[in-house]
Amino acid sequence: MTQEQKADIESWYLKERKYVARMVTEHIAASIGEVQRQHRVRFTRWLRGTLTAMILITVAMALCFAAERTRSSTSLGTGRSRIHVRLVGS
């Protein structure tokens, strides 16, 4: 082989290695992008579910407090209503 043929083969080999390295890098970047997208979707769903649960708990607590307040105001009122007292230990 001549020096020129060896140089051509080396040049081709280096170009081929750069091409393969670029393809691998693009594949890895695409895979990472897909994983990040999937994580963002899962996190958004989790966050939405958490927000919904917190809203439901808050509404339930508000309803319980409102019911307790209504019950307490009728029990402790004046006039015909009575004050209910429960003795502890008896």
All heavy atoms as an XYZ file, in Angstrom:
722
protein
N       0.841     -1.186      0.000
C       0.000      0.000      0.000
C       0.880      1.241      0.000
O       1.870      1.290      0.719
C      -0.890      0.043      1.240
C      -2.252     -0.500      1.009
S      -3.377      0.148      2.213
C      -3.785     -1.313      3.097
N       0.372      2.231     -0.690
C       1.129      3.478     -0.738
C       0.762      4.344      0.452
O      -0.239      4.113      1.123
C       0.844      4.250     -2.045
O      -0.510      4.665     -2.026
C       1.140      3.403     -3.281
N       1.557      5.359      0.685
C       1.288      6.299      1.788
C      -0.043      7.010      1.559
O      -0.786      7.260      2.501
C       2.420      7.327      1.893
C       3.704      6.770      2.490
C       3.516      6.399      3.945
O       2.885      5.383      4.259
N       4.069      7.188      4.848
N      -0.338      7.321      0.324
C      -1.592      8.002      0.008
C      -2.800      7.109      0.316
O      -3.809      7.560      0.872
C      -1.600      8.405     -1.469
C      -2.775      9.289     -1.825
C      -2.733      9.729     -3.280
O      -1.639     10.028     -3.795
O      -3.817      9.754     -3.884
N      -2.712      5.829      0.020
C      -3.797      4.881      0.320
C      -3.969      4.729      1.829
O      -5.096      4.686      2.326
C      -3.494      3.527     -0.325
C      -3.623      3.504     -1.827
C      -3.166      2.190     -2.424
O      -2.255      1.522     -1.898
N      -3.779      1.810     -3.545
N      -2.863      4.643      2.556
C      -2.941      4.557      4.025
C      -3.589      5.816      4.603
O      -4.429      5.735      5.504
C      -1.547      4.372      4.623
C      -0.966      3.005      4.400
C       0.396      2.908      5.058
C       1.037      1.565      4.807
N       2.364      1.455      5.403
N      -3.238      6.969      4.085
C      -3.822      8.230      4.556
C      -5.315      8.274      4.255
O      -6.117      8.741      5.081
C      -3.095      9.418      3.922
N      -5.718      7.789      3.082
C      -7.138      7.745      2.725
C      -7.912      6.827      3.668
O      -9.021      7.154      4.114
C      -7.316      7.266      1.276
C      -6.924      8.312      0.250
O      -6.811      9.507      0.637
O      -6.738      7.946     -0.929
N      -7.340      5.670      3.959
C      -7.994      4.718      4.866
C      -8.105      5.324      6.268
O      -9.163      5.233      6.914
C      -7.242      3.369      4.887
C      -7.404      2.667      3.537
C      -7.741      2.491      6.026
C      -6.570      1.412      3.392
N      -7.061      5.946      6.747
C      -7.105      6.587      8.072
C      -8.144      7.702      8.100
O      -8.898      7.836      9.067
C      -5.729      7.149      8.433
C      -4.735      6.110      8.862
C      -3.392      6.729      9.245
O      -3.344      7.936      9.519
O      -2.406      5.982      9.257
N      -8.190      8.496      7.054
C      -9.168      9.585      6.976
C     -10.590      9.026      6.983
O     -11.462      9.514      7.700
C      -8.911     10.406      5.715
O      -9.894     11.395      5.575
N     -10.816      7.977      6.169
C     -12.137      7.357      6.141
C     -12.500      6.796      7.514
O     -13.619      6.956      7.989
C     -12.150      6.235      5.094
C     -13.397      5.397      5.196
C     -14.597      5.667      4.646
C     -13.558      4.169      5.930
N     -15.509      4.701      4.978
C     -14.882      3.757      5.775
C     -12.683      3.382      6.697
C     -15.378      2.592      6.348
C     -13.188      2.233      7.273
C     -14.524      1.841      7.098
N     -11.543      6.121      8.148
C     -11.789      5.517      9.465
C     -12.156      6.588     10.488
O     -13.105      6.433     11.260
C     -10.551      4.737      9.918
C     -10.734      4.073     11.263
C     -11.487      2.922     11.388
C     -10.138      4.612     12.410
C     -11.663      2.313     12.623
C     -10.310      4.011     13.652
C     -11.077      2.867     13.745
O     -11.253      2.280     14.965
N     -11.425      7.703     10.500
C     -11.717      8.773     11.451
C     -13.090      9.389     11.188
O     -13.850      9.673     12.115
C     -10.631      9.845     11.407
C      -9.276      9.425     11.973
C      -8.247     10.531     11.740
C      -9.389      9.097     13.448
N     -13.420      9.592      9.911
C     -14.750     10.126      9.576
C     -15.846      9.172     10.028
O     -16.877      9.583     10.556
C     -14.864     10.377      8.073
C     -14.088     11.568      7.600
C     -14.215     11.720      6.084
C     -13.356     12.863      5.589
N     -13.362     12.970      4.116
N     -15.623      7.888      9.821
C     -16.606      6.873     10.230
C     -16.772      6.857     11.748
O     -17.896      6.757     12.265
C     -16.169      5.497      9.716
C     -17.198      4.406      9.860
C     -18.439      4.626      8.996
O     -18.383      5.352      7.991
O     -19.486      4.048      9.343
N     -15.689      6.943     12.488
C     -15.749      6.960     13.962
C     -16.506      8.197     14.451
O     -17.289      8.111     15.390
C     -14.341      6.937     14.564
C     -13.540      5.679     14.280
C     -14.211      4.413     14.733
N     -14.420      4.436     16.161
C     -15.268      3.663     16.824
N     -15.974      2.783     16.186
N     -15.401      3.751     18.111
N     -16.254      9.356     13.835
C     -16.972     10.574     14.216
C     -18.466     10.423     13.945
O     -19.303     10.831     14.754
C     -16.425     11.780     13.455
C     -15.098     12.270     13.946
C     -14.639     13.480     13.141
C     -13.263     13.938     13.563
N     -12.821     15.088     12.760
N     -18.797      9.818     12.802
C     -20.209      9.612     12.455
C     -20.881      8.699     13.479
O     -21.971      8.994     13.969
C     -20.315      9.014     11.050
C     -21.709      8.579     10.693
C     -22.685      9.504     10.345
C     -22.057      7.224     10.718
C     -23.967      9.104     10.033
C     -23.341      6.812     10.411
C     -24.293      7.756     10.063
O     -25.566      7.353      9.762
N     -20.227      7.589     13.808
C     -20.790      6.649     14.783
C     -20.923      7.319     16.149
O     -21.946      7.184     16.832
C     -19.934      5.360     14.868
C     -20.360      4.493     16.046
C     -20.025      4.582     13.567
N     -19.908      8.076     16.554
C     -19.968      8.765     17.847
C     -21.123      9.770     17.866
O     -21.839      9.887     18.869
C     -18.645      9.474     18.126
N     -21.333     10.486     16.769
C     -22.429     11.452     16.684
C     -23.781     10.740     16.780
O     -24.690     11.192     17.479
C     -22.346     12.238     15.378
C     -23.363     13.361     15.293
C     -23.229     14.195     14.019
N     -21.909     14.832     13.940
C     -20.994     14.548     13.011
N     -21.242     13.655     12.074
N     -19.829     15.158     13.013
N     -23.921      9.600     16.092
C     -25.169      8.836     16.129
C     -25.456      8.322     17.545
O     -26.593      8.389     18.015
C     -25.109      7.662     15.142
C     -25.033      8.084     13.687
S     -26.406      9.118     13.169
C     -27.724      7.960     13.215
N     -24.434      7.820     18.217
C     -24.605      7.324     19.588
C     -24.998      8.480     20.509
O     -25.902      8.351     21.337
C     -23.319      6.627     20.078
C     -23.373      6.362     21.572
C     -23.096      5.333     19.314
N     -24.339      9.612     20.356
C     -24.658     10.778     21.188
C     -26.090     11.239     20.975
O     -26.816     11.533     21.928
C     -23.679     11.932     20.876
O     -22.350     11.480     21.114
C     -23.962     13.143     21.731
N     -26.523     11.289     19.711
C     -27.910     11.690     19.420
C     -28.902     10.688     19.997
O     -29.952     11.075     20.514
C     -28.100     11.831     17.907
C     -27.407     13.045     17.321
C     -27.480     13.081     15.805
O     -28.087     12.171     15.196
O     -26.920     14.034     15.231
N     -28.572      9.395     19.928
C     -29.457      8.373     20.497
C     -29.567      8.535     22.012
O     -30.665      8.460     22.580
C     -28.942      6.979     20.143
C     -29.713      5.878     20.800
N     -30.987      5.541     20.417
C     -29.397      5.068     21.837
C     -31.422      4.556     21.184
N     -30.477      4.250     22.054
N     -28.439      8.753     22.669
C     -28.450      8.938     24.130
C     -29.246     10.186     24.488
O     -30.062     10.176     25.418
C     -27.014      9.009     24.677
C     -26.345      7.642     24.554
C     -27.006      9.491     26.128
C     -24.861      7.653     24.857
N     -29.049     11.275     23.762
C     -29.779     12.516     24.035
C     -31.279     12.313     23.847
O     -32.088     12.798     24.648
C     -29.266     13.635     23.132
N     -31.669     11.587     22.807
C     -33.093     11.317     22.575
C     -33.668     10.465     23.697
O     -34.790     10.703     24.167
C     -33.281     10.627     21.226
N     -32.900      9.473     24.159
C     -33.367      8.614     25.257
C     -33.535      9.416     26.543
O     -34.522      9.249     27.261
C     -32.380      7.471     25.489
O     -32.296      6.655     24.355
N     -32.587     10.274     26.826
C     -32.677     11.108     28.037
C     -33.874     12.042     27.941
O     -34.626     12.216     28.903
C     -31.366     11.900     28.248
C     -30.252     10.946     28.672
C     -31.548     13.001     29.295
C     -28.876     11.574     28.723
N     -34.086     12.622     26.770
C     -35.239     13.503     26.570
C     -36.552     12.775     26.798
O     -37.473     13.310     27.416
N     -36.644     11.537     26.305
C     -37.862     10.751     26.489
C     -38.082     10.413     27.961
O     -39.200     10.495     28.465
C     -37.787      9.471     25.652
C     -38.992      8.571     25.780
C     -40.275      9.204     25.278
O     -40.236     10.146     24.466
O     -41.355      8.750     25.713
N     -37.026     10.051     28.656
C     -37.143      9.739     30.087
C     -37.581     10.985     30.866
O     -38.430     10.906     31.757
C     -35.808      9.177     30.631
C     -35.802      9.128     32.143
C     -35.551      7.790     30.055
N     -37.014     12.132     30.528
C     -37.417     13.372     31.195
C     -38.878     13.692     30.924
O     -39.600     14.128     31.817
C     -36.526     14.529     30.746
C     -35.138     14.474     31.316
C     -34.251     15.594     30.785
O     -34.469     16.131     29.713
N     -33.231     15.934     31.555
N     -39.335     13.484     29.705
C     -40.741     13.736     29.369
C     -41.659     12.814     30.171
O     -42.653     13.246     30.740
C     -40.972     13.525     27.874
C     -42.377     13.936     27.423
C     -42.690     13.440     26.028
N     -42.789     11.994     25.956
C     -43.826     11.275     26.410
N     -44.850     11.874     26.979
N     -43.836      9.969     26.303
N     -41.291     11.522     30.243
C     -42.100     10.567     31.008
C     -42.135     10.947     32.488
O     -43.176     10.848     33.138
C     -41.554      9.158     30.839
C     -41.765      8.577     29.469
C     -41.055      7.244     29.292
O     -40.301      6.796     30.156
N     -41.288      6.600     28.152
N     -40.991     11.369     33.026
C     -40.942     11.776     34.431
C     -41.834     12.993     34.660
O     -42.557     13.058     35.656
C     -39.508     12.101     34.834
C     -39.401     12.662     36.218
N     -39.587     11.903     37.347
C     -39.152     13.928     36.654
C     -39.459     12.664     38.413
N     -39.192     13.895     38.015
N     -41.783     13.961     33.753
C     -42.602     15.160     33.883
C     -44.096     14.807     33.867
O     -44.879     15.329     34.655
C     -42.264     16.139     32.753
C     -42.865     17.491     32.898
C     -42.318     18.523     31.897
N     -42.039     18.018     30.556
C     -40.816     17.804     30.065
N     -39.745     18.043     30.801
N     -40.655     17.363     28.835
N     -44.488     13.860     33.003
C     -45.882     13.424     32.938
C     -46.283     12.754     34.249
O     -47.343     13.049     34.822
C     -46.107     12.475     31.735
C     -47.449     11.768     31.823
C     -45.993     13.248     30.429
N     -45.430     11.829     34.749
C     -45.738     11.144     36.014
C     -45.821     12.132     37.167
O     -46.725     12.058     38.009
C     -44.671     10.089     36.323
C     -44.854      8.794     35.598
C     -43.976      7.686     36.183
N     -42.596      8.088     36.381
C     -41.621      7.904     35.497
N     -41.875      7.341     34.342
N     -40.388      8.284     35.769
N     -44.880     13.076     37.239
C     -44.877     14.054     38.328
C     -46.105     14.944     38.253
O     -46.715     15.253     39.284
C     -43.600     14.902     38.274
C     -43.524     15.918     39.375
C     -43.268     15.524     40.673
C     -43.744     17.257     39.110
C     -43.211     16.444     41.705
C     -43.688     18.193     40.125
C     -43.414     17.790     41.427
N     -46.499     15.343     37.045
C     -47.687     16.177     36.891
C     -48.928     15.434     37.363
O     -49.782     16.013     38.048
C     -47.852     16.616     35.426
O     -46.669     17.318     35.022
C     -49.044     17.517     35.236
N     -49.032     14.159     37.014
C     -50.181     13.360     37.478
C     -50.176     13.236     38.991
O     -51.224     13.346     39.638
C     -50.146     11.974     36.852
C     -50.525     11.978     35.396
C     -50.460     10.583     34.820
N     -50.732     10.622     33.384
C     -50.371      9.678     32.555
N     -49.722      8.610     32.982
N     -50.653      9.780     31.274
N     -49.013     12.970     39.569
C     -48.914     12.858     41.031
C     -49.305     14.178     41.690
O     -50.045     14.194     42.675
C     -47.485     12.483     41.419
C     -47.274     12.468     42.895
C     -47.569     11.465     43.765
C     -46.737     13.538     43.692
N     -47.244     11.836     45.046
C     -46.736     13.103     45.030
C     -46.261     14.807     43.393
C     -46.280     13.909     46.054
C     -45.803     15.595     44.421
C     -45.819     15.144     45.736
N     -48.804     15.274     41.145
C     -49.101     16.588     41.714
C     -50.594     16.894     41.626
O     -51.191     17.399     42.579
C     -48.287     17.656     40.984
C     -48.158     19.011     41.650
C     -47.498     18.876     43.007
C     -47.352     19.944     40.755
N     -51.208     16.569     40.494
C     -52.641     16.796     40.322
C     -53.433     15.962     41.331
O     -54.396     16.442     41.941
C     -53.051     16.443     38.897
C     -54.459     16.860     38.554
C     -54.823     16.502     37.110
N     -53.857     17.044     36.168
C     -53.294     16.350     35.190
N     -53.588     15.079     35.012
N     -52.433     16.910     34.364
N     -53.047     14.700     41.520
C     -53.729     13.839     42.486
C     -53.572     14.347     43.909
O     -54.526     14.336     44.698
N     -52.375     14.806     44.240
C     -52.133     15.353     45.573
C     -52.980     16.605     45.810
O     -53.569     16.768     46.881
C     -50.637     15.683     45.748
O     -49.878     14.487     45.529
C     -50.346     16.208     47.136
N     -53.027     17.469     44.817
C     -53.834     18.688     44.936
C     -55.307     18.339     45.119
O     -55.983     18.916     45.975
C     -53.649     19.562     43.701
C     -54.479     20.843     43.648
C     -54.086     21.770     44.796
C     -54.294     21.545     42.313
N     -55.791     17.380     44.344
C     -57.193     16.959     44.467
C     -57.470     16.402     45.862
O     -58.487     16.738     46.488
C     -57.519     15.900     43.398
O     -57.243     16.447     42.110
C     -58.966     15.472     43.468
N     -56.575     15.569     46.361
C     -56.753     14.993     47.697
C     -56.753     16.076     48.767
O     -57.574     16.052     49.688
C     -55.652     13.972     47.980
N     -55.862     17.044     48.647
C     -55.806     18.117     49.642
C     -57.072     18.961     49.600
O     -57.587     19.379     50.649
C     -54.569     18.980     49.414
C     -53.281     18.249     49.717
S     -51.834     19.273     49.482
C     -51.960     20.330     50.904
N     -57.593     19.208     48.407
C     -58.846     19.972     48.296
C     -59.983     19.196     48.935
O     -60.788     19.772     49.693
C     -59.145     20.298     46.816
C     -58.158     21.342     46.309
C     -60.577     20.782     46.638
C     -58.213     21.583     44.819
N     -60.065     17.898     48.664
C     -61.134     17.086     49.255
C     -61.036     17.042     50.778
O     -62.051     17.139     51.479
C     -61.102     15.674     48.677
C     -61.524     15.546     47.211
C     -61.304     14.119     46.723
C     -62.972     15.951     47.035
N     -59.836     16.899     51.292
C     -59.657     16.881     52.750
C     -60.058     18.229     53.347
O     -60.730     18.287     54.386
C     -58.199     16.521     53.099
C     -57.930     15.054     52.773
C     -57.893     16.813     54.568
C     -56.477     14.655     52.850
N     -59.669     19.314     52.704
C     -60.017     20.652     53.197
C     -61.524     20.849     53.199
O     -62.091     21.367     54.170
C     -59.334     21.732     52.329
O     -57.925     21.511     52.348
C     -59.641     23.117     52.843
N     -62.194     20.438     52.137
C     -63.657     20.574     52.068
C     -64.314     19.717     53.148
O     -65.241     20.174     53.831
C     -64.164     20.198     50.654
C     -65.674     20.040     50.642
C     -63.719     21.237     49.642
N     -63.827     18.489     53.325
C     -64.398     17.613     54.354
C     -64.212     18.215     55.746
O     -65.139     18.200     56.575
C     -63.749     16.231     54.280
N     -63.032     18.767     56.013
C     -62.794     19.387     57.322
C     -63.694     20.614     57.504
O     -64.249     20.830     58.594
C     -61.325     19.777     57.463
C     -60.410     18.587     57.624
S     -58.673     19.043     57.709
C     -58.640     20.088     59.135
N     -63.847     21.410     56.464
C     -64.708     22.592     56.556
C     -66.150     22.179     56.837
O     -66.832     22.802     57.657
C     -64.618     23.410     55.270
N     -66.607     21.117     56.170
C     -67.972     20.642     56.419
C     -68.128     20.113     57.844
O     -69.147     20.353     58.493
C     -68.340     19.561     55.403
C     -68.531     20.041     53.966
C     -68.750     18.853     53.040
C     -69.673     21.034     53.866
N     -67.118     19.398     58.330
C     -67.177     18.892     59.710
C     -67.207     20.043     60.711
O     -67.989     20.030     61.668
C     -65.983     17.989     59.993
S     -66.088     16.391     59.167
N     -66.348     21.048     60.503
C     -66.340     22.194     61.407
C     -67.649     22.959     61.339
O     -68.177     23.409     62.360
C     -65.176     23.137     61.102
C     -63.842     22.589     61.509
C     -62.754     22.702     60.663
C     -63.662     21.957     62.733
C     -61.515     22.197     61.027
C     -62.440     21.448     63.111
C     -61.357     21.571     62.254
N     -68.210     23.098     60.154
C     -69.484     23.807     60.003
C     -70.601     23.031     60.700
O     -71.443     23.628     61.375
C     -69.808     24.004     58.531
N     -70.603     21.700     60.558
C     -71.623     20.887     61.212
C     -71.468     20.958     62.730
O     -72.451     21.070     63.466
C     -71.525     19.445     60.731
N     -70.234     20.915     63.197
C     -69.981     21.002     64.645
C     -70.405     22.365     65.181
O     -70.984     22.463     66.251
C     -68.503     20.743     64.931
C     -68.140     20.771     66.400
C     -68.817     19.667     67.197
O     -69.080     18.595     66.650
O     -69.096     19.909     68.389
N     -70.106     23.390     64.434
C     -70.466     24.747     64.848
C     -71.982     24.904     64.909
O     -72.519     25.509     65.830
C     -69.873     25.733     63.859
C     -69.849     27.111     64.335
C     -69.087     27.937     63.365
N     -68.385     28.963     64.104
C     -67.731     29.937     63.572
N     -67.648     30.011     62.270
N     -67.138     30.827     64.300
N     -72.675     24.336     63.919
C     -74.140     24.404     63.905
C     -74.706     23.631     65.085
O     -75.609     24.105     65.768
C     -74.678     23.804     62.585
O     -74.102     24.506     61.497
C     -76.171     23.917     62.513
N     -74.141     22.463     65.331
C     -74.607     21.653     66.456
C     -74.324     22.367     67.781
O     -75.144     22.383     68.680
C     -73.908     20.298     66.433
C     -74.604     19.271     67.269
C     -74.096     17.869     67.087
N     -73.129     17.701     66.018
C     -72.016     16.992     66.150
N     -71.732     16.409     67.273
N     -71.187     16.874     65.143
N     -73.157     22.984     67.915
C     -72.790     23.670     69.150
C     -73.659     24.901     69.369
O     -74.067     25.192     70.494
C     -71.323     24.112     69.095
O     -70.485     22.986     69.059
N     -73.972     25.626     68.329
C     -74.760     26.847     68.503
C     -76.185     26.520     68.913
O     -76.793     27.251     69.677
C     -74.745     27.683     67.221
O     -75.407     26.991     66.193
N     -76.759     25.403     68.475
C     -78.108     25.040     68.901
C     -78.100     24.469     70.304
O     -79.039     24.645     71.053
C     -78.746     24.023     67.933
O     -77.911     22.880     67.859
C     -78.937     24.630     66.561
N     -77.011     23.826     70.702
C     -76.952     23.245     72.042
C     -76.673     24.293     73.097
O     -77.119     24.172     74.234
C     -75.850     22.190     72.118
O     -76.153     21.127     71.252
N     -75.920     25.327     72.780
C     -75.536     26.317     73.777
C     -76.377     27.589     73.707
O     -76.112     28.536     74.420
C     -74.056     26.692     73.583
C     -73.056     25.567     73.798
C     -71.653     26.043     73.489
C     -73.139     25.040     75.216
N     -77.357     27.602     72.868
C     -78.175     28.814     72.718
C     -79.056     29.070     73.929
O     -79.170     28.266     74.848
N     -79.694     30.215     73.946
C     -80.596     30.570     75.046
C     -82.022     30.232     74.653
O     -82.319     29.884     73.525
C     -80.500     32.074     75.344
O     -80.811     32.788     74.155
C     -79.117     32.430     75.821
N     -82.882     30.343     75.572
C     -84.292     30.092     75.286
C     -84.630     28.641     75.511
O     -84.328     28.074     76.544
N     -85.256     28.043     74.552
C     -85.755     26.679     74.713
C     -84.681     25.603     74.562
O     -84.906     24.479     74.962
C     -86.843     26.420     73.691
C     -88.098     27.200     73.999
C     -89.171     26.842     73.053
N     -89.196     27.873     72.011
C     -89.951     27.885     70.954
N     -90.765     26.885     70.744
N     -89.912     28.843     70.087
N     -83.561     25.910     73.958
C     -82.537     24.874     73.796
C     -81.823     24.620     75.121
O     -81.809     25.453     76.003
C     -81.529     25.284     72.711
O     -80.901     26.476     73.094
N     -81.227     23.459     75.246
C     -80.560     23.070     76.478
C     -79.056     23.031     76.262
O     -78.581     22.807     75.174
C     -81.004     21.681     76.907
C     -82.449     21.595     77.250
C     -82.743     20.196     77.681
N     -84.155     20.072     77.988
C     -84.754     18.950     78.241
N     -84.081     17.833     78.203
N     -86.023     18.911     78.524
N     -78.334     23.169     77.347
C     -76.888     23.001     77.321
C     -76.607     21.547     77.680
O     -77.021     21.058     78.715
C     -76.187     23.945     78.321
C     -76.446     25.385     77.934
C     -74.709     23.646     78.387
C     -75.876     26.387     78.911
N     -75.912     20.862     76.785
C     -75.593     19.441     76.999
C     -74.225     19.345     77.631
O     -73.246     19.844     77.112
C     -75.598     18.678     75.668
C     -76.936     18.701     75.003
N     -77.973     17.883     75.394
C     -77.407     19.461     73.975
C     -79.014     18.127     74.626
N     -78.703     19.079     73.757
N     -74.164     18.688     78.804
C     -72.901     18.506     79.502
C     -72.707     17.012     79.714
O     -73.593     16.335     80.210
C     -72.899     19.248     80.850
C     -71.603     18.986     81.598
C     -73.127     20.723     80.635
N     -71.533     16.524     79.376
C     -71.228     15.120     79.613
C     -70.179     15.060     80.705
O     -69.122     15.679     80.583
C     -70.711     14.471     78.335
C     -70.496     12.989     78.517
C     -70.281     12.276     77.239
N     -69.169     12.856     76.500
C     -68.544     12.221     75.536
N     -68.914     11.006     75.187
N     -67.544     12.776     74.893
N     -70.462     14.329     81.757
C     -69.529     14.205     82.854
C     -68.546     13.091     82.560
O     -68.923     11.985     82.200
C     -70.283     13.926     84.164
C     -71.261     15.016     84.597
C     -72.006     14.552     85.838
C     -70.538     16.302     84.861
N     -67.302     13.393     82.770
C     -66.254     12.424     82.523
C     -66.118     11.520     83.743
O     -66.073     11.997     84.877
C     -64.907     13.139     82.242
C     -63.809     12.127     82.011
C     -65.052     14.082     81.074
N     -66.074     10.223     83.504
C     -65.872      9.272     84.583
C     -67.145      8.894     85.324
O     -67.102      8.223     86.328
N     -68.279      9.289     84.870
C     -69.501      8.904     85.575
C     -70.418      8.128     84.681
O     -70.290      8.009     83.522
C     -70.218     10.123     86.116
O     -70.528     11.017     85.084
